[in-house]
Amino acid sequence: MVLHTESRKDQSCLIVHGPDQPGIVAAVAALVTRNRGNIVSLDQYSSDPSSGDFFQRVVFNRPDLAAAMPEIEADLARTLTPLGLSWTLTDRSIPKRMAILVSTSDHCLLELLWRHRRGELPVTIPMVISNHTNTAEDVRAFGVPFFHVPSAGPDKAAAEAQILKLLEGNVDFVVLARYMQILSPGFLDSVSVPLINIHHSFLPAFVGAAPYRKAKERGVKLIGATSHYVTKDLDEGPIIEQDVARVTHGHSALDLQARGAYVERAVLSRAVQWHAEDRVIRHGNQTIVF
């Protein structure tokens, strides 16, 4: 399978959000029409029609889109800014650049690399960065550059500075594919692109090492995973996607870990795809996913 960027040629994605009010949908449709666009898909949501927040995702086709983008953006500013609405406009033929940070667990990393090779993720992967070297050969087998940045001891400043140097100007977002290092607030302030994380849904009930062993000891009946945006509040950022799998008393801790890895891979892949397709709108500590 190959990602057919040709099918995205001349397609744009418009994200609109702000205070709900009458006429937004009509204004956006009229704007697309007068700019020779044809709406392909449209999703919208209002938290409260009388005094809530409005969110909209519009995909439209426009011949010679690249040349027309400045004119469309100027029209958006004239039309939507006076209504108090924020907006972003992207060219869907240009894939987002995604860096991956990983430690020793490879299941989420390899799932992303495999889906990317199959053309299921509309991204490019300019680099994989790891504080270990065990995944280096697998990463390079996919034709992706691998960078080893050790991170030992309590002071992570040097490692974070090296990672920031690698990322600067080269990526549009970063995925923590089981990167088992806590990133400092200073790093998060400096990175200036979204970060997406994956963790088992046991948090905060089973924090620390060996969560599946702890889950087995507690006799859990569901295991799961959560993918979210990274913020300075550890594991409390806006949630993008979650899923669960049922387990029984007959499953060992290793069985739970294997099932958990499967759920983690699927949840992270969906979150990455939705972010790459501009389907996720952050709103405070929540997300609207179209």
C-alpha positions as CSV (number, residue, x, y, z in Angstrom):
1,M,0.0,0.0,0.0
2,V,1.3,3.5,-0.9
3,L,-0.1,6.8,0.3
4,H,-1.5,8.4,-2.7
5,T,-0.6,12.1,-2.2
6,E,-2.1,12.6,-5.7
7,S,-5.5,12.0,-4.1
8,R,-4.8,14.9,-1.7
9,K,-3.6,17.2,-4.4
10,D,-5.4,20.5,-4.4
11,Q,-7.2,19.6,-1.2
12,S,-7.1,21.9,1.8
13,C,-8.3,21.4,5.4
14,L,-9.8,24.3,7.2
15,I,-10.1,24.2,11.0
16,V,-12.4,26.9,12.6
17,H,-13.2,27.4,16.3
18,G,-14.4,30.2,18.5
19,P,-17.6,31.5,20.1
20,D,-20.7,30.0,18.5
21,Q,-23.1,32.3,16.7
22,P,-25.6,32.3,13.9
23,G,-24.2,32.3,10.4
24,I,-20.8,30.7,10.8
25,V,-21.5,27.7,8.6
26,A,-23.0,29.9,5.9
27,A,-20.0,32.3,6.1
28,V,-17.5,29.4,5.7
29,A,-19.5,27.8,2.8
30,A,-19.7,31.1,1.0
31,L,-16.0,31.7,1.5
32,V,-15.1,28.3,0.0
33,T,-17.5,28.9,-2.9
34,R,-16.2,32.4,-3.8
35,N,-12.6,31.0,-3.8
36,R,-13.6,28.3,-6.3
37,G,-13.5,25.5,-3.8
38,N,-15.8,22.5,-3.6
39,I,-16.5,21.1,-0.1
40,V,-15.5,17.4,0.2
41,S,-16.4,16.9,3.9
42,L,-17.6,19.0,6.7
43,D,-17.9,18.3,10.4
44,Q,-18.9,20.6,13.2
45,Y,-19.8,20.7,16.9
46,S,-21.2,23.3,19.3
47,S,-20.8,22.9,23.0
48,D,-23.9,25.1,23.5
49,P,-25.8,26.8,20.7
50,S,-26.7,29.8,22.8
51,S,-23.4,30.6,24.4
52,G,-20.9,27.8,23.7
53,D,-17.9,27.2,21.6
54,F,-18.0,26.2,17.9
55,F,-15.7,23.8,16.2
56,Q,-15.5,22.9,12.5
57,R,-13.4,20.9,10.1
58,V,-13.8,21.5,6.4
59,V,-12.0,19.7,3.6
60,F,-12.4,21.3,0.2
61,N,-10.9,20.9,-3.2
62,R,-9.6,23.9,-5.1
63,P,-7.7,23.8,-8.5
64,D,-4.2,25.2,-8.2
65,L,-4.5,25.3,-4.4
66,A,-0.9,26.2,-3.7
67,A,-1.1,29.3,-5.8
68,A,-4.4,30.3,-4.3
69,M,-3.5,29.8,-0.6
70,P,-2.4,33.4,0.1
71,E,-5.7,34.7,-1.4
72,I,-7.8,32.2,0.6
73,E,-5.9,33.1,3.8
74,A,-6.5,36.8,3.3
75,D,-10.2,36.1,2.8
76,L,-10.3,34.0,5.9
77,A,-8.8,36.8,7.9
78,R,-11.3,39.3,6.5
79,T,-14.3,37.0,7.1
80,L,-13.6,35.1,10.3
81,T,-11.4,37.3,12.4
82,P,-14.1,39.9,12.9
83,L,-16.4,37.1,14.3
84,G,-13.8,36.3,16.9
85,L,-13.0,33.0,15.3
86,S,-9.6,31.3,15.1
87,W,-8.7,29.3,12.0
88,T,-5.9,27.2,10.4
89,L,-5.6,26.3,6.7
90,T,-3.4,23.4,5.6
91,D,-2.5,21.9,2.2
92,R,-3.3,18.2,2.6
93,S,-0.8,17.2,-0.1
94,I,2.0,18.2,2.2
95,P,2.5,15.5,4.9
96,K,3.4,16.5,8.4
97,R,6.9,15.7,9.6
98,M,6.8,13.3,12.6
99,A,9.8,12.5,14.9
100,I,9.6,9.5,17.2
101,L,11.2,9.2,20.6
102,V,11.6,5.7,22.0
103,S,13.4,3.8,24.8
104,T,13.7,0.0,24.8
105,S,10.1,-1.2,24.1
106,D,9.7,-1.4,20.4
107,H,6.1,-2.4,19.8
108,C,4.7,1.2,19.3
109,L,7.7,2.3,17.3
110,L,7.5,-0.6,14.9
111,E,3.8,-0.2,14.5
112,L,4.2,3.4,13.4
113,L,7.1,2.6,11.1
114,W,5.1,-0.3,9.5
115,R,1.9,1.8,9.1
116,H,4.0,4.6,7.6
117,R,5.6,2.2,5.1
118,R,2.2,0.9,4.1
119,G,1.0,4.4,3.4
120,E,-1.5,4.5,6.2
121,L,0.0,7.5,8.0
122,P,0.1,10.8,6.0
123,V,3.5,11.8,7.5
124,T,7.2,11.7,6.8
125,I,9.5,10.5,9.5
126,P,12.8,12.5,9.4
127,M,14.2,10.8,12.5
128,V,13.9,8.4,15.4
129,I,15.7,9.3,18.6
130,S,16.3,6.9,21.4
131,N,18.2,6.8,24.7
132,H,19.1,3.2,23.9
133,T,20.5,1.5,20.8
134,N,18.5,-1.8,20.7
135,T,16.0,-0.5,18.1
136,A,18.6,1.1,15.8
137,E,18.8,-1.7,13.2
138,D,15.1,-2.1,12.9
139,V,14.6,1.6,12.4
140,R,17.3,1.8,9.7
141,A,15.8,-1.2,8.0
142,F,12.8,1.1,7.4
143,G,15.1,3.7,5.8
144,V,14.6,6.1,8.7
145,P,17.6,7.9,10.3
146,F,18.3,6.8,13.9
147,F,19.9,9.0,16.6
148,H,21.2,7.7,19.9
149,V,21.0,10.3,22.7
150,P,21.9,8.8,26.0
151,S,20.1,10.1,29.0
152,A,21.6,8.8,32.3
153,G,21.5,10.2,35.7
154,P,19.3,12.8,37.3
155,D,20.4,15.7,35.1
156,K,18.8,15.4,31.7
157,A,19.7,18.9,30.5
158,A,22.5,17.8,28.1
159,A,20.4,15.1,26.5
160,E,17.4,17.4,26.1
161,A,19.5,20.1,24.5
162,Q,20.8,17.6,22.0
163,I,17.3,16.4,21.2
164,L,16.1,19.9,20.8
165,K,18.9,20.6,18.4
166,L,17.9,17.6,16.3
167,L,14.3,18.6,16.2
168,E,14.6,22.3,15.6
169,G,13.1,23.3,12.3
170,N,12.8,19.6,11.2
171,V,9.5,18.4,12.6
172,D,5.9,19.4,12.9
173,F,5.1,17.1,15.9
174,V,6.8,14.5,18.1
175,V,5.5,11.1,19.2
176,L,6.7,9.5,22.5
177,A,6.5,5.8,21.5
178,R,7.2,4.5,25.0
179,Y,9.9,7.0,25.6
180,M,10.5,6.3,29.3
181,Q,12.0,9.7,30.3
182,I,10.2,12.6,31.9
183,L,10.7,15.7,29.8
184,S,11.4,18.9,31.7
185,P,9.1,22.0,31.6
186,G,12.0,23.8,29.9
187,F,12.1,21.2,27.1
188,L,8.3,21.5,26.6
189,D,8.6,25.2,26.4
190,S,11.4,25.1,23.9
191,V,10.2,22.3,21.6
192,S,7.4,24.5,20.1
193,V,5.6,21.6,18.4
194,P,2.9,19.2,19.8
195,L,4.0,16.0,21.6
196,I,1.8,12.9,21.6
197,N,2.3,10.3,24.3
198,I,1.0,6.7,24.9
199,H,0.6,5.0,28.3
200,H,-1.3,2.2,29.9
201,S,-4.7,3.4,31.3
202,F,-3.8,2.0,34.7
203,L,-2.3,5.4,35.5
204,P,-2.5,6.8,38.2
205,A,-3.7,3.6,39.9
206,F,-0.7,1.5,38.9
207,V,2.2,4.0,38.7
208,G,5.8,3.1,38.4
209,A,7.4,-0.1,37.3
210,A,5.6,-3.4,36.4
211,P,2.1,-2.0,36.0
212,Y,0.8,-5.3,34.5
213,R,2.1,-7.3,37.4
214,K,0.3,-4.9,39.8
215,A,-2.8,-5.1,37.7
216,K,-2.7,-8.9,37.9
217,E,-2.3,-8.8,41.6
218,R,-5.4,-6.6,41.9
219,G,-7.4,-8.9,39.6
220,V,-8.4,-6.3,37.0
221,K,-11.0,-7.2,34.4
222,L,-10.1,-4.5,31.9
223,I,-6.8,-3.2,30.6
224,G,-6.3,-0.3,28.2
225,A,-4.3,2.5,26.8
226,T,-4.5,6.2,26.5
227,S,-2.9,8.6,24.0
228,H,-2.8,12.2,24.9
229,Y,-0.9,15.5,24.2
230,V,2.0,16.1,26.5
231,T,1.8,19.0,29.0
232,K,3.8,20.0,32.0
233,D,1.3,18.1,34.2
234,L,2.5,14.6,33.9
235,D,0.1,12.3,32.0
236,E,-2.7,14.8,32.4
237,G,-2.7,16.4,28.9
238,P,-5.7,16.5,26.6
239,I,-6.8,12.9,25.6
240,I,-6.9,12.0,21.9
241,E,-7.9,8.3,22.0
242,Q,-8.4,5.4,24.4
243,D,-9.3,1.8,24.2
244,V,-9.6,-1.3,26.4
245,A,-9.5,-5.1,26.2
246,R,-11.2,-7.5,28.6
247,V,-9.0,-9.9,30.6
248,T,-9.8,-12.7,33.1
249,H,-8.3,-14.3,36.2
250,G,-6.7,-16.9,33.8
251,H,-4.4,-14.4,32.2
252,S,-0.9,-14.1,33.5
253,A,0.9,-10.9,34.0
254,L,2.8,-11.6,30.7
255,D,-0.6,-12.2,29.0
256,L,-1.8,-8.8,30.3
257,Q,1.4,-7.2,29.0
258,A,1.0,-8.7,25.6
259,R,-2.7,-7.6,25.3
260,G,-1.8,-4.2,26.6
261,A,0.9,-3.8,24.0
262,Y,-1.6,-4.6,21.3
263,V,-4.0,-1.9,22.6
264,E,-1.2,0.6,23.0
265,R,-0.1,0.1,19.4
266,A,-3.6,0.6,18.0
267,V,-4.5,3.6,20.2
268,L,-1.3,5.4,19.4
269,S,-1.6,4.8,15.7
270,R,-5.1,6.2,15.6
271,A,-4.1,9.2,17.6
272,V,-1.1,9.9,15.3
273,Q,-3.3,9.5,12.2
274,W,-6.0,11.8,13.5
275,H,-3.5,14.4,14.4
276,A,-1.7,14.2,11.1
277,E,-5.1,14.6,9.3
278,D,-6.0,17.7,11.4
279,R,-8.9,15.9,13.0
280,V,-8.0,16.9,16.5
281,I,-8.8,20.3,17.9
282,R,-7.4,21.1,21.4
283,H,-9.7,23.1,23.7
284,G,-8.3,23.6,27.1
285,N,-7.6,20.2,28.6
286,Q,-10.1,18.5,26.2
287,T,-10.1,17.6,22.5
288,I,-12.7,17.5,19.8
289,V,-11.9,14.7,17.4
290,F,-13.7,14.7,14.0
